[in-house]
Amino acid sequence: MDKKIVKSRLLSVALIGLSLALIFYGYQRGEAKIVLDKAVQICMECIGIG
């Protein structure tokens, strides 16, 4: 039973680590700014200002 728990935890930690690495990679490429710019543009169109 202990081996199953250890494997499960290792898989969870590995997936969290991979997720953080990909988030950091996207941030370094400037993806956060692109997404924010698109969100602002959509909001401006919906409100009717832009």
C-alpha distance matrix in Angstrom:
0.0 3.8 5.5 5.3 6.6 8.9 10.2 10.9 12.7 14.5 15.7 16.9 18.7 20.2 21.5 23.0 24.6 26.0 27.3 29.0 30.5 32.0 33.3 34.9 36.4 37.9 39.3 40.9 42.6 44.1 42.3 42.1 45.9 46.3 44.1 45.9 49.3 48.5 47.3 50.5 52.6 51.1 51.6 55.2 55.9 54.5 56.5 59.5 60.4 59.8
3.8 0.0 3.8 5.4 5.2 6.2 8.7 9.9 10.6 12.2 14.2 15.3 16.4 18.2 20.0 21.1 22.3 24.2 25.7 26.9 28.4 30.2 31.5 32.8 34.4 36.2 37.3 38.8 40.7 42.3 40.7 40.4 44.2 44.9 42.9 44.5 47.9 47.4 46.3 49.4 51.6 50.3 50.8 54.3 55.2 54.0 55.9 58.9 59.5 58.8
5.5 3.8 0.0 3.8 5.4 5.0 6.1 8.5 9.8 10.4 12.2 14.1 15.2 16.2 18.2 19.8 20.8 22.2 24.1 25.6 26.6 28.4 30.0 31.3 32.6 34.4 35.9 37.1 38.8 40.7 39.1 39.2 43.0 43.5 41.6 43.5 46.8 46.2 45.4 48.6 50.6 49.4 50.2 53.6 54.4 53.3 55.4 58.3 58.9 58.0
5.3 5.4 3.8 0.0 3.8 5.5 5.2 6.1 8.6 9.9 10.6 12.3 14.3 15.3 16.5 18.4 19.9 21.0 22.5 24.4 25.7 27.0 28.5 30.2 31.5 33.0 34.6 36.1 37.6 39.3 37.4 37.4 41.2 41.6 39.5 41.5 44.7 43.9 43.0 46.2 48.2 46.8 47.6 51.1 51.7 50.5 52.7 55.5 56.3 55.5
6.6 5.2 5.4 3.8 0.0 3.8 5.5 5.0 6.1 8.5 9.9 10.5 12.2 14.1 15.3 16.4 18.1 19.8 21.0 22.5 24.2 25.7 26.9 28.5 30.1 31.6 32.8 34.5 36.2 37.7 35.9 35.6 39.4 40.0 37.9 39.5 43.0 42.4 41.2 44.3 46.5 45.2 45.7 49.2 50.1 48.8 50.8 53.8 54.4 53.7
8.9 6.2 5.0 5.5 3.8 0.0 3.8 5.4 5.1 6.1 8.5 9.8 10.4 12.0 14.2 15.3 16.2 18.1 19.8 21.0 22.2 24.2 25.6 26.7 28.3 30.2 31.4 32.7 34.6 36.3 34.8 34.7 38.4 39.2 37.3 39.1 42.4 42.0 41.1 44.2 46.4 45.4 46.0 49.3 50.3 49.4 51.3 54.2 54.6 53.7
10.2 8.7 6.1 5.2 5.5 3.8 0.0 3.8 5.5 5.1 6.1 8.5 9.9 10.4 12.2 14.2 15.1 16.3 18.2 19.9 20.8 22.4 24.2 25.6 26.7 28.5 30.1 31.4 32.9 34.8 33.1 33.3 37.1 37.5 35.7 37.8 41.0 40.4 39.7 42.9 44.8 43.7 44.6 48.0 48.7 47.9 50.0 52.8 53.3 52.3
10.9 9.9 8.5 6.1 5.0 5.4 3.8 0.0 3.8 5.5 5.2 6.2 8.7 9.9 10.6 12.3 14.2 15.3 16.5 18.4 19.9 21.2 22.5 24.3 25.7 27.0 28.6 30.3 31.7 33.3 31.4 31.3 35.1 35.5 33.4 35.4 38.7 37.9 37.0 40.2 42.2 41.0 41.7 45.2 45.9 44.9 47.0 49.8 50.4 49.6
12.7 10.6 9.8 8.6 6.1 5.1 5.5 3.8 0.0 3.8 5.4 5.0 6.1 8.4 9.8 10.5 12.1 14.1 15.2 16.4 18.1 19.9 20.9 22.4 24.1 25.7 26.8 28.4 30.3 31.7 30.1 29.8 33.6 34.4 32.4 34.0 37.4 37.1 36.1 39.1 41.4 40.3 40.9 44.2 45.3 44.3 46.2 49.1 49.5 48.7
14.5 12.2 10.4 9.9 8.5 6.1 5.1 5.5 3.8 0.0 3.8 5.4 5.1 6.0 8.6 9.9 10.4 12.1 14.1 15.3 16.3 18.2 19.8 20.9 22.3 24.3 25.6 26.8 28.6 30.4 29.0 29.1 32.9 33.6 31.9 33.8 37.0 36.8 36.1 39.2 41.3 40.5 41.3 44.5 45.5 44.9 46.9 49.6 49.8 48.7
15.7 14.2 12.2 10.6 9.9 8.5 6.1 5.2 5.4 3.8 0.0 3.8 5.5 5.0 6.1 8.6 9.8 10.4 12.1 14.2 15.2 16.4 18.2 19.9 20.9 22.5 24.2 25.6 27.0 28.8 27.1 27.3 31.1 31.4 29.7 31.8 35.0 34.4 33.8 37.0 38.9 37.9 38.9 42.2 43.0 42.3 44.5 47.1 47.5 46.4
16.9 15.3 14.1 12.3 10.5 9.8 8.5 6.2 5.0 5.4 3.8 0.0 3.8 5.4 5.2 6.2 8.5 9.9 10.5 12.3 14.2 15.4 16.4 18.3 19.9 21.1 22.5 24.3 25.9 27.2 25.4 25.2 29.0 29.6 27.6 29.4 32.8 32.3 31.4 34.5 36.6 35.6 36.3 39.7 40.6 39.8 41.8 44.5 44.9 44.0
18.7 16.4 15.2 14.3 12.2 10.4 9.9 8.7 6.1 5.1 5.5 3.8 0.0 3.8 5.5 5.1 6.0 8.5 9.8 10.5 12.2 14.2 15.2 16.4 18.2 20.0 20.9 22.4 24.4 25.9 24.6 24.4 28.1 29.0 27.4 29.0 32.4 32.3 31.6 34.5 36.7 36.1 36.7 39.9 41.1 40.5 42.4 45.1 45.2 44.1
20.2 18.2 16.2 15.3 14.1 12.0 10.4 9.9 8.4 6.0 5.0 5.4 3.8 0.0 3.8 5.5 5.1 6.1 8.5 9.9 10.5 12.3 14.2 15.3 16.4 18.4 19.9 21.0 22.6 24.6 23.3 23.6 27.3 27.9 26.5 28.6 31.7 31.5 31.2 34.2 36.1 35.6 36.6 39.7 40.7 40.4 42.4 44.9 45.0 43.7
21.5 20.0 18.2 16.5 15.3 14.2 12.2 10.6 9.8 8.6 6.1 5.2 5.5 3.8 0.0 3.8 5.4 5.0 6.0 8.6 9.8 10.5 12.1 14.1 15.2 16.4 18.2 19.8 21.1 22.8 21.0 21.2 25.0 25.3 23.7 25.8 28.9 28.4 28.0 31.2 33.0 32.3 33.3 36.5 37.3 36.9 39.1 41.6 41.8 40.6
23.0 21.1 19.8 18.4 16.4 15.3 14.2 12.3 10.5 9.9 8.6 6.2 5.1 5.5 3.8 0.0 3.8 5.5 5.0 6.2 8.6 9.9 10.5 12.2 14.1 15.4 16.4 18.3 20.1 21.3 19.7 19.4 23.2 24.0 22.3 24.0 27.3 27.2 26.5 29.4 31.6 31.0 31.8 34.9 36.1 35.6 37.5 40.1 40.1 39.1
24.6 22.3 20.8 19.9 18.1 16.2 15.1 14.2 12.1 10.4 9.8 8.5 6.0 5.1 5.4 3.8 0.0 3.8 5.4 5.2 6.1 8.7 9.9 10.6 12.2 14.3 15.3 16.5 18.5 20.2 19.2 19.3 22.9 23.9 22.8 24.5 27.6 27.8 27.6 30.3 32.4 32.2 33.1 36.0 37.3 37.2 39.0 41.5 41.3 39.9
26.0 24.2 22.2 21.0 19.8 18.1 16.3 15.3 14.1 12.1 10.4 9.9 8.5 6.1 5.0 5.5 3.8 0.0 3.8 5.5 5.1 6.2 8.6 9.9 10.5 12.3 14.2 15.3 16.6 18.6 17.3 18.0 21.6 22.1 21.0 23.3 26.1 26.0 26.1 29.0 30.8 30.6 31.8 34.7 35.7 35.7 37.8 40.0 40.0 38.4
27.3 25.7 24.1 22.5 21.0 19.8 18.2 16.5 15.2 14.1 12.1 10.5 9.8 8.5 6.0 5.0 5.4 3.8 0.0 3.8 5.4 5.2 6.1 8.6 9.8 10.6 12.2 14.2 15.5 16.8 15.1 15.3 19.0 19.5 18.0 20.1 23.1 22.9 22.7 25.7 27.6 27.2 28.3 31.3 32.3 32.2 34.2 36.6 36.6 35.2
29.0 26.9 25.6 24.4 22.5 21.0 19.9 18.4 16.4 15.3 14.2 12.3 10.5 9.9 8.6 6.2 5.2 5.5 3.8 0.0 3.8 5.5 5.0 6.1 8.5 9.9 10.4 12.2 14.3 15.5 14.4 14.2 17.8 19.0 17.9 19.5 22.5 23.0 22.7 25.3 27.5 27.6 28.4 31.1 32.6 32.7 34.3 36.7 36.3 35.0
30.5 28.4 26.6 25.7 24.2 22.2 20.8 19.9 18.1 16.3 15.2 14.2 12.2 10.5 9.8 8.6 6.1 5.1 5.4 3.8 0.0 3.8 5.5 5.1 6.1 8.7 9.9 10.5 12.5 14.5 13.9 14.6 17.9 18.9 18.4 20.3 23.0 23.5 23.9 26.4 28.3 28.6 29.8 32.3 33.6 34.1 35.9 37.9 37.5 35.8
32.0 30.2 28.4 27.0 25.7 24.2 22.4 21.2 19.9 18.2 16.4 15.4 14.2 12.3 10.5 9.9 8.7 6.2 5.2 5.5 3.8 0.0 3.8 5.4 4.9 6.1 8.5 9.8 10.6 12.6 11.2 12.4 15.8 16.1 15.5 17.9 20.4 20.5 21.1 23.8 25.4 25.6 27.1 29.6 30.6 31.2 33.2 35.1 34.8 33.0
33.3 31.5 30.0 28.5 26.9 25.6 24.2 22.5 20.9 19.8 18.2 16.4 15.2 14.2 12.1 10.5 9.9 8.6 6.1 5.0 5.5 3.8 0.0 3.8 5.4 5.2 6.2 8.7 10.0 10.8 9.4 9.5 13.1 14.0 13.1 15.0 17.8 18.3 18.4 21.0 22.9 23.2 24.3 26.8 28.2 28.6 30.4 32.5 32.0 30.4
34.9 32.8 31.3 30.2 28.5 26.7 25.6 24.3 22.4 20.9 19.9 18.3 16.4 15.3 14.1 12.2 10.6 9.9 8.6 6.1 5.1 5.4 3.8 0.0 3.8 5.5 5.0 6.1 8.7 10.0 10.0 10.2 13.3 14.8 14.7 16.2 18.7 19.8 20.2 22.3 24.3 25.1 26.2 28.4 30.0 30.7 32.2 34.2 33.3 31.6
36.4 34.4 32.6 31.5 30.1 28.3 26.7 25.7 24.1 22.3 20.9 19.9 18.2 16.4 15.2 14.1 12.2 10.5 9.8 8.5 6.1 4.9 5.4 3.8 0.0 3.8 5.4 5.1 6.4 8.9 8.9 10.6 13.3 14.0 14.5 16.6 18.6 19.4 20.5 22.7 24.2 25.1 26.6 28.6 29.9 31.0 32.8 34.4 33.6 31.5
37.9 36.2 34.4 33.0 31.6 30.2 28.5 27.0 25.7 24.3 22.5 21.1 20.0 18.4 16.4 15.4 14.3 12.3 10.6 9.9 8.7 6.1 5.2 5.5 3.8 0.0 3.8 5.4 5.1 6.5 5.4 7.3 10.1 10.4 10.8 13.1 15.1 15.6 16.8 19.1 20.5 21.3 23.0 24.9 26.2 27.2 29.1 30.6 30.0 27.9
39.3 37.3 35.9 34.6 32.8 31.4 30.1 28.6 26.8 25.6 24.2 22.5 20.9 19.9 18.2 16.4 15.3 14.2 12.2 10.4 9.9 8.5 6.2 5.0 5.4 3.8 0.0 3.8 5.4 5.2 5.6 5.8 8.4 10.1 10.6 11.9 14.0 15.5 16.3 18.0 19.9 21.1 22.3 24.1 25.8 26.9 28.3 30.0 28.9 27.1
40.9 38.8 37.1 36.1 34.5 32.7 31.4 30.3 28.4 26.8 25.6 24.3 22.4 21.0 19.8 18.3 16.5 15.3 14.2 12.2 10.5 9.8 8.7 6.1 5.1 5.4 3.8 0.0 3.8 5.4 7.6 8.8 10.3 11.8 13.4 14.6 16.1 17.8 19.2 20.6 22.2 23.8 25.1 26.6 28.3 29.7 31.1 32.4 31.2 29.0
42.6 40.7 38.8 37.6 36.2 34.6 32.9 31.7 30.3 28.6 27.0 25.9 24.4 22.6 21.1 20.1 18.5 16.6 15.5 14.3 12.5 10.6 10.0 8.7 6.4 5.1 5.4 3.8 0.0 3.8 5.6 8.3 9.3 9.7 11.8 13.7 14.5 15.8 17.8 19.3 20.3 21.9 23.7 25.0 26.3 28.0 29.7 30.7 29.6 27.2
44.1 42.3 40.7 39.3 37.7 36.3 34.8 33.3 31.7 30.4 28.8 27.2 25.9 24.6 22.8 21.3 20.2 18.6 16.8 15.5 14.5 12.6 10.8 10.0 8.9 6.5 5.2 5.4 3.8 0.0 3.8 5.5 5.6 6.7 9.0 10.3 11.0 12.8 14.6 15.8 17.0 18.9 20.5 21.6 23.2 24.9 26.3 27.4 26.1 23.8
42.3 40.7 39.1 37.4 35.9 34.8 33.1 31.4 30.1 29.0 27.1 25.4 24.6 23.3 21.0 19.7 19.2 17.3 15.1 14.4 13.9 11.2 9.4 10.0 8.9 5.4 5.6 7.6 5.6 3.8 0.0 3.8 5.4 5.1 6.2 8.6 9.8 10.6 12.3 14.3 15.4 16.6 18.4 20.0 21.2 22.7 24.4 25.7 24.9 22.6
42.1 40.4 39.2 37.4 35.6 34.7 33.3 31.3 29.8 29.1 27.3 25.2 24.4 23.6 21.2 19.4 19.3 18.0 15.3 14.2 14.6 12.4 9.5 10.2 10.6 7.3 5.8 8.8 8.3 5.5 3.8 0.0 3.8 5.5 5.2 6.1 8.6 10.0 10.6 12.3 14.2 15.4 16.5 18.3 20.1 21.2 22.5 24.2 23.2 21.5
45.9 44.2 43.0 41.2 39.4 38.4 37.1 35.1 33.6 32.9 31.1 29.0 28.1 27.3 25.0 23.2 22.9 21.6 19.0 17.8 17.9 15.8 13.1 13.3 13.3 10.1 8.4 10.3 9.3 5.6 5.4 3.8 0.0 3.8 5.5 5.1 6.0 8.6 9.8 10.5 12.2 14.2 15.3 16.4 18.3 20.0 21.0 22.3 20.9 18.9
46.3 44.9 43.5 41.6 40.0 39.2 37.5 35.5 34.4 33.6 31.4 29.6 29.0 27.9 25.3 24.0 23.9 22.1 19.5 19.0 18.9 16.1 14.0 14.8 14.0 10.4 10.1 11.8 9.7 6.7 5.1 5.5 3.8 0.0 3.8 5.5 5.1 6.2 8.6 10.0 10.6 12.4 14.3 15.4 16.7 18.5 20.1 21.1 20.1 17.7
44.1 42.9 41.6 39.5 37.9 37.3 35.7 33.4 32.4 31.9 29.7 27.6 27.4 26.5 23.7 22.3 22.8 21.0 18.0 17.9 18.4 15.5 13.1 14.7 14.5 10.8 10.6 13.4 11.8 9.0 6.2 5.2 5.5 3.8 0.0 3.8 5.5 5.2 6.2 8.7 9.9 10.6 12.3 14.3 15.4 16.6 18.4 19.9 19.4 17.5
45.9 44.5 43.5 41.5 39.5 39.1 37.8 35.4 34.0 33.8 31.8 29.4 29.0 28.6 25.8 24.0 24.5 23.3 20.1 19.5 20.3 17.9 15.0 16.2 16.6 13.1 11.9 14.6 13.7 10.3 8.6 6.1 5.1 5.5 3.8 0.0 3.8 5.4 5.0 6.2 8.6 9.9 10.5 12.2 14.3 15.3 16.5 18.1 17.2 15.7
49.3 47.9 46.8 44.7 43.0 42.4 41.0 38.7 37.4 37.0 35.0 32.8 32.4 31.7 28.9 27.3 27.6 26.1 23.1 22.5 23.0 20.4 17.8 18.7 18.6 15.1 14.0 16.1 14.5 11.0 9.8 8.6 6.0 5.1 5.5 3.8 0.0 3.8 5.5 5.2 6.2 8.7 10.0 10.6 12.4 14.4 15.5 16.4 15.2 13.0
48.5 47.4 46.2 43.9 42.4 42.0 40.4 37.9 37.1 36.8 34.4 32.3 32.3 31.5 28.4 27.2 27.8 26.0 22.9 23.0 23.5 20.5 18.3 19.8 19.4 15.6 15.5 17.8 15.8 12.8 10.6 10.0 8.6 6.2 5.2 5.4 3.8 0.0 3.8 5.5 5.0 6.2 8.6 9.9 10.6 12.4 14.3 15.2 14.9 12.6
47.3 46.3 45.4 43.0 41.2 41.1 39.7 37.0 36.1 36.1 33.8 31.4 31.6 31.2 28.0 26.5 27.6 26.1 22.7 22.7 23.9 21.1 18.4 20.2 20.5 16.8 16.3 19.2 17.8 14.6 12.3 10.6 9.8 8.6 6.2 5.0 5.5 3.8 0.0 3.8 5.4 5.2 6.2 8.6 9.9 10.6 12.3 14.1 14.0 12.6
50.5 49.4 48.6 46.2 44.3 44.2 42.9 40.2 39.1 39.2 37.0 34.5 34.5 34.2 31.2 29.4 30.3 29.0 25.7 25.3 26.4 23.8 21.0 22.3 22.7 19.1 18.0 20.6 19.3 15.8 14.3 12.3 10.5 10.0 8.7 6.2 5.2 5.5 3.8 0.0 3.8 5.5 5.1 6.1 8.6 9.9 10.6 12.0 11.1 9.9
52.6 51.6 50.6 48.2 46.5 46.4 44.8 42.2 41.4 41.3 38.9 36.6 36.7 36.1 33.0 31.6 32.4 30.8 27.6 27.5 28.3 25.4 22.9 24.3 24.2 20.5 19.9 22.2 20.3 17.0 15.4 14.2 12.2 10.6 9.9 8.6 6.2 5.0 5.4 3.8 0.0 3.8 5.5 5.1 6.3 8.7 10.1 10.5 9.9 7.6
51.1 50.3 49.4 46.8 45.2 45.4 43.7 41.0 40.3 40.5 37.9 35.6 36.1 35.6 32.3 31.0 32.2 30.6 27.2 27.6 28.6 25.6 23.2 25.1 25.1 21.3 21.1 23.8 21.9 18.9 16.6 15.4 14.2 12.4 10.6 9.9 8.7 6.2 5.2 5.5 3.8 0.0 3.8 5.4 5.1 6.2 8.7 9.8 10.5 9.0
51.6 50.8 50.2 47.6 45.7 46.0 44.6 41.7 40.9 41.3 38.9 36.3 36.7 36.6 33.3 31.8 33.1 31.8 28.3 28.4 29.8 27.1 24.3 26.2 26.6 23.0 22.3 25.1 23.7 20.5 18.4 16.5 15.3 14.3 12.3 10.5 10.0 8.6 6.2 5.1 5.5 3.8 0.0 3.8 5.4 5.1 6.1 8.4 8.8 8.7
55.2 54.3 53.6 51.1 49.2 49.3 48.0 45.2 44.2 44.5 42.2 39.7 39.9 39.7 36.5 34.9 36.0 34.7 31.3 31.1 32.3 29.6 26.8 28.4 28.6 24.9 24.1 26.6 25.0 21.6 20.0 18.3 16.4 15.4 14.3 12.2 10.6 9.9 8.6 6.1 5.1 5.4 3.8 0.0 3.8 5.5 5.3 5.9 5.4 5.0
55.9 55.2 54.4 51.7 50.1 50.3 48.7 45.9 45.3 45.5 43.0 40.6 41.1 40.7 37.3 36.1 37.3 35.7 32.3 32.6 33.6 30.6 28.2 30.0 29.9 26.2 25.8 28.3 26.3 23.2 21.2 20.1 18.3 16.7 15.4 14.3 12.4 10.6 9.9 8.6 6.3 5.1 5.4 3.8 0.0 3.8 5.6 5.0 6.5 5.4
54.5 54.0 53.3 50.5 48.8 49.4 47.9 44.9 44.3 44.9 42.3 39.8 40.5 40.4 36.9 35.6 37.2 35.7 32.2 32.7 34.1 31.2 28.6 30.7 31.0 27.2 26.9 29.7 28.0 24.9 22.7 21.2 20.0 18.5 16.6 15.3 14.4 12.4 10.6 9.9 8.7 6.2 5.1 5.5 3.8 0.0 3.8 5.4 8.0 8.5
56.5 55.9 55.4 52.7 50.8 51.3 50.0 47.0 46.2 46.9 44.5 41.8 42.4 42.4 39.1 37.5 39.0 37.8 34.2 34.3 35.9 33.2 30.4 32.2 32.8 29.1 28.3 31.1 29.7 26.3 24.4 22.5 21.0 20.1 18.4 16.5 15.5 14.3 12.3 10.6 10.1 8.7 6.1 5.3 5.6 3.8 0.0 3.8 5.7 7.9
59.5 58.9 58.3 55.5 53.8 54.2 52.8 49.8 49.1 49.6 47.1 44.5 45.1 44.9 41.6 40.1 41.5 40.0 36.6 36.7 37.9 35.1 32.5 34.2 34.4 30.6 30.0 32.4 30.7 27.4 25.7 24.2 22.3 21.1 19.9 18.1 16.4 15.2 14.1 12.0 10.5 9.8 8.4 5.9 5.0 5.4 3.8 0.0 3.8 5.7
60.4 59.5 58.9 56.3 54.4 54.6 53.3 50.4 49.5 49.8 47.5 44.9 45.2 45.0 41.8 40.1 41.3 40.0 36.6 36.3 37.5 34.8 32.0 33.3 33.6 30.0 28.9 31.2 29.6 26.1 24.9 23.2 20.9 20.1 19.4 17.2 15.2 14.9 14.0 11.1 9.9 10.5 8.8 5.4 6.5 8.0 5.7 3.8 0.0 3.8
59.8 58.8 58.0 55.5 53.7 53.7 52.3 49.6 48.7 48.7 46.4 44.0 44.1 43.7 40.6 39.1 39.9 38.4 35.2 35.0 35.8 33.0 30.4 31.6 31.5 27.9 27.1 29.0 27.2 23.8 22.6 21.5 18.9 17.7 17.5 15.7 13.0 12.6 12.6 9.9 7.6 9.0 8.7 5.0 5.4 8.5 7.9 5.7 3.8 0.0
